[in-house]
Amino acid sequence: MESFTSGETFEKNLRRRLARSPRSRRRKHSVIAFEMVSLDRTSGEPLHEQLYRQIRNELESGAFSNGLWRLPSSRSLATDLGVSRFTIKLALEQLRTEGYLRTSPGSGTFVAELLPNHYLRVERASGKEVARAAGRIAERVKNLADKRSGPQLDVGVAGLPGNMLVAGIPAVDEFPLSTWEKLRSKVLARKGAHLLRYAASHGELDLRKAIAAYACDFRGVRCTHEQVVIVSGMQQAMMVAACALVNPGEAIWIEDPGYRQARNVFGFMGARPVPRPLDKEGVTLEKEPLRTQPRLIFVTPTAQFPLGMTMTPERRSQLISFARKHRAYLMEDDYLSEFWFSRPPLPSLQGMDDSGHVIYAGTMSKILYPALRLGYLIVPEQLIDAVIKTRSVIDLHSSPVDQATLARFITEGFFLRHVKRMRNLYFERREFFIKEFNRLLSDRFRLQIPEAGLHLIAWWHGKKDWPSVLRALQGCRAKPAALSVFCIEAQLEPGLVFGFAAWTPAQIRQALQECAACF
């Protein structure tokens, strides 16, 4: 008999006992439901053979071949299928005999770790047949395979903890998660099952009101909450705008260099993305007769990505006049207006427009956290119905629970408090990055410092050839993007786009030291 000298020792021994017990081991296995089994009592095939055959076919799919799946008890299966336990036992015994199942006394019946290779006898498709099947992929998907996309540029992959100095990644570990969870609990307690049902395609009323008030107050937007449509981030905002306004083959102007997903998303939706060059004032306009009549013009006027310039008031006025003259719409991506470090940003482009030609888009991905997948469109009144219809077709609505929580987060002051705290944090990390970069790498790069944003540009002036620099960086944990990744036709000097927001000073120093060692 075991003796226990303290409560802590007792708990440790109890956990050890439970870990050894059959009941504890059983909980580590998932139970197969066999929901797809269907027995035909009018068939001449005996019920136990039908059951044997259907379970065998399901196991041969290979989805249960890791030895971690447990079968329901014979009593449970008999009840669910409406047959006798004897029928169940006949079928399972045959499967045990053939090696599909194993029995562990006191624990139950499990799928064997190594299943028989019967299903390997199926004739494999030839290489030509596989190639023909691959050829059936839609053209819109094939067209995504360019130098601006692919696994190596996937933000989700690039943003993994081991990858450092990636542009556009916010400091999610600084998000006030406990506050968010308290607000989430409050809205669930208050609204309950209402938030678990289908919701309005244009978004929860409380959130639309909160966003309208915020955008008017802090970005100079002119709107009512009826013009606000909630979407799942900036990419869906682009999809909705393109679907609602642009017919297949019509042109959408995009900045070059620019947000690399703009080309992919607009092209995927059937539009024809047309790259437009930039100058120091922002996107340029055609002075000669139009070669391509744009239906939509996508711009980042507050802080152009990636070059960082702010569109001048003169260029903004010209752009609005151009859109009005050519019956086009402007889509204003105001993704980072909250993180200016030297002076307040200019008011929004939408606020200058009095003719209803600007669609304003914002996202919470950089301000709060990317996994929230909430953004918004503020659309001219004449487009409200078309945009809501389009939004409803794409994925009906965003999570009502998250929308209600965000509404409380904004209206109770936590949003602005978080923005101010993060602006100070990012400013400190930015200054530290600049200091360390100049100390370690100023002999090989010239650092460009935009007034806003979560990235910096480093222009190469070292002696090594640029391709060898990029090859050297492949083995480094720091993952800055080559500036050319954001270009379509633009020809720029070699450079890198560094992020700094998501890393502590110690991590920034370590990553920059690794970069310096690569050159």
N, C-alpha and C positions, 0 to 999 in steps of 0.2 A: 504494500500500500504506500502510495506516495505521500510525503509530508510536505507541508507548505510553511515556510518561515515568515512570509509576508504577503500582503494583498497583491503586490506587484508580481511576486513569484507565482502565486496562485493563478493570476491572469495569464502569465506566460505559459504555464503548464497546460492550462485549459485550452489555449489557442493551439498548442502543439497536439493535444489529444484530438481536438476537432479536425485539425489538418489531416490526421491519420485515419479519421473515421470514414466509413463508406458514404455517409450522408454528406460530409463535407466534400469528398471527391465528386460526388454526383452533381453538386452545384456548379462544378467547373465545366460541365458539359452542356451543350445546347441540345434541346429536344427537337427532333424532327416532327413536324405536324402532320405530314402526309395528307394535306388538304386536297390534293389533286386525285387521290384514289377514289374511284367510282366503280361500284360493283353492279353488274347487270344480272338480276335474278331471272331474267327471261332467256339468258344465254345457255347454250348446252355445255359451256365450260364451267366446271365446278368453281364455287366461290373461293376456295382456298387457293386454286390455281390462278384465278384472276388476281387475287391479292398478292400472291407470290410474284407473278409476272410484273405487276405495276410497281411494286416496291423495288424489285430488281432493276427495272428500267430507270427508276428515279435515282437509285444508288449509282448506276453505271454512268450517270451524267458527269460524275467526277466532282460534283460540288460538295460531297460529304466524305472525301477520302483521306481526311487527316486524323482519323481516330478520335475526334473530339465530339462526336455526335451520338446521342443516346436516343433509343426508341421509346415511345410511350409504353406503359405497362400493357400487358395483354388485356387486362380488364378494361383499361381506358380505351384501347383500340376497339375492343368488342362493342363497347357502349357507343362510341362515335360512329362506327360503321353499321351498327345494327345487326351484328352476327354473333355467333357463339364464340366463347373463348377457345373451344376446340378447333374451330376454323382458323382462328388467329395462330394458334400453336402449330398447326400443320404447315402453314405458309412460312412461319419464322424458322421452323426446324429445317425445312428445305433450304432456306437461305443460309442457315448456319452450316449445313452440310457442304454447301458449295463455296463457303469461305467468305460470304458477304458480311456475316455478323459474327460477333463474339459475345459470350456471356461471362459476366463477372459476378460470382456468388455474392449475394447481399447488396449488389449495386445496380444490376439491371442488364439490359441487352444494348450493345453498342455496335456501331458500324466498324468493321475491321479497318485497321490502319492501312493494310495493303489489300486492295480489292482484286478479285480475279481479272485477268486481262481480256475477258470476252469482248469488251467493247473496242479493244485495240484491233480486232479483226476487221473492223469496218474499213472499207477501201478508202484510202486517203486521196484527196484531190491532187491532181497534178499541178506543177508550177504554172502551166499555161492557164488552167482553170482558175487558180487563185488570182493570177494577173487579170483575167477577164472580169472576175468579180470586183477587183479593185477599180477597174475602169468604169464601174457604174456609179462611182462617187460623184455627187453633184458638182457642177463647174464652180458654184459659189464657194464651195469648200476648197477645191483645188486652188482657187485664186488666192486663198489666204496664205499659201506657202511662199512667202517672200522673205527678204532679209530682215523685215521689221517684225516678224512673228516667229513662233516655234518654241519648243520647250526651253531652249537656252535663254529666251527672253521673257518667259512666263513670270509675271510679277509674283504669283504664288510661290513658285520655285525660288526665284531670286530673293524673296523676302524671308526665307527660312532662317532660323537663328544663327546657323553657322556662316551665312553669307553676310558680309558687312559692307557698309558705305553704299548701299543700293539707293538710288534716287527715288523719292516719293514714298518712302516707308515711314509712317508716323511712330511715335513712342507709345505703343499701345499699353506697355506695362505701367504707364503713368495715368491711365484712364481710371476715374473714380468708380471702380466696379461695385463697391459696397453701396454707394449712393444710388447707383443705377438699379441694383437689385432691390433696394428698399422701395424705390419708386415703382418698380415693376410689380412688387407685391401689393402695393397700394392700389394700382390701377386694376389689378386682377380682383382684389377684394371688393372694389367699388363697382366694376362693370361685369365681372364674372364671365358667365358663359357668352355674353354678348361679344366678347373679344375672340371667342373661339369659333365663331361662325364665319361665313363668307362676308366680305366687306366691300365697301364702295371702291370702284376702280380708281377714282381720282384721289382717294385717301381719306383718312379719318379727319373729321371736321376740326377737332381741337388742334391737330398738328398743322393743318392748312392755315388756320388762323394764326398760330404761333409763328410759322415761317413767314407769312405775309407781313406780320408786324415787325419781325426781325429784319427782313430784307428792306422794307421801307425805311426803318430807323437807321440801320447801319450801312446799307449799300445804296441808298437813294433810289431804290426801285419804286415805281409807281404801279400799284396793283391793289386788288381786293383778294380775299381768300378764295373767291370763286375761280380766279385765274391760276391757282396753285394746283398742280397735279403731282402726286407722290409717285416716284419711280424707284427702281432698285439700283441706284448709282448712276454714274455718268454714262456708262456704256448703254444702259437701257434708255437713258434720256436721248442719246443720239439715235438709237433704233426707233424710238417713238416718233421723233421729229422727222426722220427720213421717211418712215412709213406713212405718216400723215400728210406730208407735203410733196414728196418727190416721186415721180413715176419712174419705172425702170428705164435706165439709159440716160436720164437727165443728170445734169452736172451739179456737183456740190464742190465749192471751193474750200480747200483746207490749207492751213499754213504749212510751209516747207522751209526749214524743218519744223516739226510739230508733234503733237500727241500721236504716237504711232498707232493707237487703236482706232483713230478717226478714219484712216484709210481702210482698215479692215472692216469696221462696222458698216460704214456707208457703202462700201463695195458689196458686202454680204447682203445688204438690203436691196441690192439691184441698182443703186445709183452709180454714177461715174465720178469718182473722186478726181478733182483737178488740183494739183499742187500750185500754190501761189507763193512767189518769193517774198521775203521780208526786207525791210530797210530799218533804219534806226527809229522810225515812227510806228512800225508795225506792218501788218499785211499791206501789200501794194495793190493798187487798182489799175485796170487797163485804161489807158488814155485813148488808144485807137479804137476803132469799131470792135465790138466783142467777138472774139474767136469762139468762146464758149459761153452761152447764156446760163448763168448760175441760177438754180432754183433756191439753193440754200448756201450760206457762207458761214463756215464754222471758224470762230476766232476766240483767242484768249487775251482780251485787251488789258486786263488788270496786270497780269504778269505772264508774258508769253512763255510757253514751254517749248523748248528748253532754254532759249537764248536770254530770257528774262526781261526784255524791254517792255516798257509800258506804252500802250498806244496813246499818242498825243491827242488832246482835245480836237485839234484841227483834223487829224486823220479820222477820228470817230465821227465828226460831223460829215466829212466826205463819204464815209462808209454808209451812213444812214441815208444820205441823199442818193447815193448809188443804188442802194437797195430799193428805195422808193421809186426811182426812175425806171429800174429794170424789173419791178414787181417781184423782187426776191425777198427772202427772209434772212435775217442774221441770227445765228445761234451763238449766244455769249456764254462761254464756259468760264464761270467765275470761281474756279476750284480752290483758290488759295488767297482770297482777299483778306482772310483773318490774320495771315502771318506776314505782315509788313514790319520791317525792322528800323527803317530810317525816318519815315514820315507816313502820315495817313494816306491810304490809297485814294485815287480819283473815284468819284461816284461811278456807278455802273453805266454801261452803254445804254441799257434799257431805260434808265432814268432820263436820258437825253432825247429819247425817241417819243415824238408825239403823234406818230402816224401808224402805230401798231405793226412795226416791221421787225421787232426784236423779240426773240425767245430767250429768256434768261434761264440758265441751268446751274444748279448748285448740288454739292454732295457732302455727305457726312464722313466719307471714307478717310480723308486726311485730318479732319477736325476731331472726330471721335475715334472710330476704329473701322477698318475696311470690312470686317465680317458682318457689320450691321446691315450692309446693303440697303441703305436708304439715301435717296437723293430727291430732287424736286425740279420741276419745270414751272416757270411762270410765263404763261402764254398770252398773246393778245386775245381780246374777247372773241374775235371772229373765229379763232382756232380752238376754243375750249371744247366744243362738241366733238370735233374731229380727233383731237388729241386723246380725249377720254375714251372714245370708241377704240382707237388704236391701242391704248394702254390695256384695255380690257381683253383684247385679243391676244396680246403677247404673253401675259401671265396672270390676268384677272386683277390681282392686288398684292400689295406687300403685307407683311405680318401686322395685323391690327394690334397685337400685344406690344411689339416694338414701336409702332407708331404712337400708341397711347403713352408709352413710357417716355419717348423722346419729347412729346408735347409737354409733359410735366417737367422734364429736365430743362426745357427752354423757359417755360413760364415761371418756374420757381427760382430762376436765376442761376442754376448750376451750369448751364451752357456757357454763359458769358464768363463766369468765374473760371471755368475750365479753359476757355480760349485765352484769357489773360495769363493764367498760370503757364500754359503751354507756350505762349509767345515769349515769355521771359526765359523759360527753359531752353527753347530752340535758339534764342538769341545767344545765350551763354554757350551752348554747344557749337553754334556757328562761329563765334569768336574764337573758341578754343581750336576748332578745326582750321581756321585761317592761320592762326599762330603756328600750329604744329606743321601744317602743310608748307608754309613758307620756310620754316626751319629745315625741313627734311627734303623738300622737292622743288624749291624755287629755282634751283640751277637747271632744272629740266622742264618745268612748266611755268606758265604765267596764269595766275589764278584770277578769274573774273568773278566778281561778287555782285549778283543781282540784288535789287532792293528788297525783294520778297521771295518767298518760296522755301522749300526744304532741300534745295540742291545748289551746287556751285559748279562752275565750268572751269576745267584746267586745260589750257591750250599748250600743246607740245612744242618745245623749241630745243629739245635735246639733240644729241648727235646720232643716236641709234635710229635706224629706219623704223617707221611706224608699225609695219606688220610684225616686226620682232618684239616691239613693246606689247602689242596685244597678245601675242603668244606667251610672253613671259607672265602676263597677268592671269592667264588661265589657271595656273597652279596656286594662285594667291587667294586667301579668304576674302579679301576686299574685292567687291564686284562692281566697280564703276562701269557704266555703259559707254561704249564709243559713241561720240557725237554723230557719227555717220549713220548709226542705227535709226536716228530720228529724221533722216533726210530721204527724199524721194528723188528729186532732180537737183537739189541744192548742192553746190560744191563748196565745202568749208575746209578750213585748215584742220589738221588732226587735233583731236581733243577728247577729253573724258568728262562725263557727267557724274559727279560724286553726290551721294546723299550723306547727311550727318545727323538727322533728327532722332533716329531710333537708338543711338549708341551713346554710352557714357563717355566722358573724357578719357578714361583709361582705355576703353575699347577703341576709341578713335585714334589715340596715339599708337596703340599696338597695330591696328590695321594700316596706318600710314607708314609705320616702320617696315612692315612686310612689303608694302608697295615700293618703298625706296630701295629695298634689297633686290627687287625684281629688275631694276633698271641699271 
